[in-house]
C-alpha cells in the first residue's frame, strides 16, 4: 500500500500515482487544473471545529492527532476510508495537503491510519 505525502502546490509527477486532496477547504491560489487532483475527499478531512482549533500550532499537534483519529473512527468516515484504501490497493496514492508544515498536518495522520500505525 504505497502512500506518499505531498504539498498540493508542489508540481505533479507521474510517480504520484492517484492524487487525493485530503483537505476540507480547496487550497488558496491554485487552480484545479494546475493541482491535477484525481479526487478531493474533503469528507475525510478533519472537521471544521478541529481544523480551526488546531490552527497548525505545534504545541497542539499531539492532541490534534488523537482527536483526528477519533473523528476517523466515526461511521460517516468509514466509506471514504474504504474508498481510499481501495485506491491504495490498486497502486500508489499521494495524499495532498496545503499546510506549510510537512510534518504536522492532517495528511500525515491519515497516512499513518492507512498504514495501520
C-alpha positions as YAML, in Angstrom:
chain: A
units: angstrom
residues:
- id: 1
  name: UNK
  ca: [0.00, 0.00, 0.00]
- id: 2
  name: UNK
  ca: [2.30, 2.78, -1.22]
- id: 3
  name: UNK
  ca: [1.11, 6.07, 0.28]
- id: 4
  name: UNK
  ca: [3.05, 9.26, -0.26]
- id: 5
  name: UNK
  ca: [2.56, 12.79, 1.04]
- id: 6
  name: UNK
  ca: [2.98, 15.99, -0.92]
- id: 7
  name: UNK
  ca: [2.03, 19.64, -0.78]
- id: 8
  name: UNK
  ca: [-0.63, 20.38, -3.36]
- id: 9
  name: UNK
  ca: [1.49, 23.34, -4.51]
- id: 10
  name: UNK
  ca: [4.40, 21.07, -5.50]
- id: 11
  name: UNK
  ca: [4.49, 20.09, -9.17]
- id: 12
  name: UNK
  ca: [2.65, 16.86, -10.01]
- id: 13
  name: UNK
  ca: [4.79, 13.92, -11.08]
- id: 14
  name: UNK
  ca: [3.91, 10.62, -12.74]
- id: 15
  name: UNK
  ca: [5.27, 8.80, -9.69]
- id: 16
  name: UNK
  ca: [2.50, 10.41, -7.59]
- id: 17
  name: UNK
  ca: [0.01, 7.82, -8.81]
- id: 18
  name: UNK
  ca: [-3.53, 8.75, -7.73]
- id: 19
  name: UNK
  ca: [-3.51, 12.25, -6.27]
- id: 20
  name: UNK
  ca: [-6.00, 12.72, -3.42]
- id: 21
  name: UNK
  ca: [-6.62, 16.09, -1.80]
- id: 22
  name: UNK
  ca: [-7.27, 15.35, 1.88]
- id: 23
  name: UNK
  ca: [-8.15, 18.90, 3.00]
- id: 24
  name: UNK
  ca: [-11.62, 20.22, 3.82]
- id: 25
  name: UNK
  ca: [-11.04, 23.52, 2.00]
- id: 26
  name: UNK
  ca: [-9.72, 24.00, -1.52]
- id: 27
  name: UNK
  ca: [-6.16, 25.39, -1.29]
- id: 28
  name: UNK
  ca: [-5.77, 29.09, -1.97]
- id: 29
  name: UNK
  ca: [-4.16, 30.29, -5.15]
- id: 30
  name: UNK
  ca: [-4.10, 27.06, -7.15]
- id: 31
  name: UNK
  ca: [-6.47, 26.09, -9.91]
- id: 32
  name: UNK
  ca: [-7.97, 22.64, -10.18]
- id: 33
  name: UNK
  ca: [-6.16, 22.20, -13.50]
- id: 34
  name: UNK
  ca: [-2.75, 23.05, -12.02]
- id: 35
  name: UNK
  ca: [-3.32, 20.92, -8.91]
- id: 36
  name: UNK
  ca: [-4.18, 17.86, -11.02]
- id: 37
  name: UNK
  ca: [-6.19, 16.28, -8.22]
- id: 38
  name: UNK
  ca: [-7.78, 12.93, -9.07]
- id: 39
  name: UNK
  ca: [-10.18, 13.07, -6.13]
- id: 40
  name: UNK
  ca: [-11.00, 15.54, -3.39]
- id: 41
  name: UNK
  ca: [-12.03, 13.64, -0.27]
- id: 42
  name: UNK
  ca: [-12.97, 16.61, 1.90]
- id: 43
  name: UNK
  ca: [-15.30, 14.38, 3.94]
- id: 44
  name: UNK
  ca: [-12.24, 12.55, 5.27]
- id: 45
  name: UNK
  ca: [-10.51, 15.74, 6.39]
- id: 46
  name: UNK
  ca: [-10.68, 16.99, 9.98]
- id: 47
  name: UNK
  ca: [-13.92, 18.71, 10.97]
- id: 48
  name: UNK
  ca: [-14.01, 22.49, 10.71]
- id: 49
  name: UNK
  ca: [-14.03, 22.68, 14.50]
- id: 50
  name: UNK
  ca: [-10.93, 20.53, 14.86]
- id: 51
  name: UNK
  ca: [-9.15, 22.22, 11.99]
- id: 52
  name: UNK
  ca: [-9.77, 25.67, 13.48]
- id: 53
  name: UNK
  ca: [-8.81, 24.54, 16.98]
- id: 54
  name: UNK
  ca: [-5.51, 23.07, 15.76]
- id: 55
  name: UNK
  ca: [-4.53, 26.13, 13.74]
- id: 56
  name: UNK
  ca: [-1.24, 24.36, 12.88]
- id: 57
  name: UNK
  ca: [0.12, 25.22, 16.33]
- id: 58
  name: UNK
  ca: [2.96, 22.76, 17.05]
- id: 59
  name: UNK
  ca: [2.06, 22.58, 20.74]
- id: 60
  name: UNK
  ca: [-1.37, 21.18, 19.78]
- id: 61
  name: UNK
  ca: [-0.02, 18.51, 17.43]
- id: 62
  name: UNK
  ca: [-0.22, 15.53, 19.80]
- id: 63
  name: UNK
  ca: [-3.81, 16.32, 20.83]
- id: 64
  name: UNK
  ca: [-4.77, 17.05, 17.21]
- id: 65
  name: UNK
  ca: [-3.60, 13.58, 16.16]
- id: 66
  name: UNK
  ca: [-5.65, 11.96, 18.91]
- id: 67
  name: UNK
  ca: [-8.80, 13.93, 18.07]
- id: 68
  name: UNK
  ca: [-8.45, 13.42, 14.32]
- id: 69
  name: UNK
  ca: [-8.03, 9.67, 14.77]
- id: 70
  name: UNK
  ca: [-11.24, 9.69, 16.84]
- id: 71
  name: UNK
  ca: [-13.03, 11.53, 14.03]
- id: 72
  name: UNK
  ca: [-11.79, 8.98, 11.50]
- id: 73
  name: UNK
  ca: [-13.48, 6.23, 13.53]
- id: 74
  name: UNK
  ca: [-16.93, 7.76, 13.07]
- id: 75
  name: UNK
  ca: [-19.41, 5.88, 10.91]
- id: 76
  name: UNK
  ca: [-19.68, 8.61, 8.27]
- id: 77
  name: UNK
  ca: [-15.91, 8.46, 7.71]
- id: 78
  name: UNK
  ca: [-15.83, 4.72, 7.02]
- id: 79
  name: UNK
  ca: [-16.94, 4.83, 3.38]
- id: 80
  name: UNK
  ca: [-14.36, 7.46, 2.35]
- id: 81
  name: UNK
  ca: [-11.69, 5.45, 4.20]
- id: 82
  name: UNK
  ca: [-12.73, 2.27, 2.37]
- id: 83
  name: UNK
  ca: [-12.55, 4.16, -0.94]
- id: 84
  name: UNK
  ca: [-9.08, 5.46, -0.11]
- id: 85
  name: UNK
  ca: [-7.86, 2.01, 0.92]
- id: 86
  name: UNK
  ca: [-9.22, 0.54, -2.32]
- id: 87
  name: UNK
  ca: [-7.30, 3.14, -4.34]
- id: 88
  name: UNK
  ca: [-4.13, 2.36, -2.37]
- id: 89
  name: UNK
  ca: [-4.51, -1.37, -3.13]
- id: 90
  name: UNK
  ca: [-4.53, -0.52, -6.84]
- id: 91
  name: UNK
  ca: [-1.29, 1.46, -6.78]
- id: 92
  name: UNK
  ca: [0.48, 4.49, -5.39]
- id: 93
  name: UNK
  ca: [-1.66, 7.11, -3.70]
- id: 94
  name: UNK
  ca: [-0.36, 10.57, -2.90]
- id: 95
  name: UNK
  ca: [-2.20, 12.44, -0.18]
- id: 96
  name: UNK
  ca: [-2.13, 16.13, -0.97]
- id: 97
  name: UNK
  ca: [-2.25, 18.86, 1.66]
- id: 98
  name: UNK
  ca: [-1.98, 22.66, 1.64]
- id: 99
  name: UNK
  ca: [-0.29, 23.16, 5.02]
- id: 100
  name: UNK
  ca: [3.21, 24.61, 5.06]
- id: 101
  name: UNK
  ca: [4.30, 22.20, 7.81]
- id: 102
  name: UNK
  ca: [5.24, 18.93, 6.12]
- id: 103
  name: UNK
  ca: [5.46, 17.03, 9.41]
- id: 104
  name: UNK
  ca: [2.36, 18.22, 11.29]
- id: 105
  name: UNK
  ca: [-0.77, 18.15, 9.15]
- id: 106
  name: UNK
  ca: [-3.84, 16.00, 8.70]
- id: 107
  name: UNK
  ca: [-2.38, 14.07, 5.74]
- id: 108
  name: UNK
  ca: [0.41, 12.79, 8.00]
- id: 109
  name: UNK
  ca: [-2.16, 11.39, 10.43]
- id: 110
  name: UNK
  ca: [-4.30, 9.98, 7.63]
- id: 111
  name: UNK
  ca: [-1.30, 8.20, 6.07]
- id: 112
  name: UNK
  ca: [-0.45, 6.62, 9.44]
- id: 113
  name: UNK
  ca: [-4.04, 5.42, 9.84]
- id: 114
  name: UNK
  ca: [-3.96, 3.99, 6.30]
- id: 115
  name: UNK
  ca: [-0.76, 2.11, 7.12]
- id: 116
  name: UNK
  ca: [-2.20, 0.78, 10.37]
- id: 117
  name: UNK
  ca: [0.09, 2.80, 12.62]
...
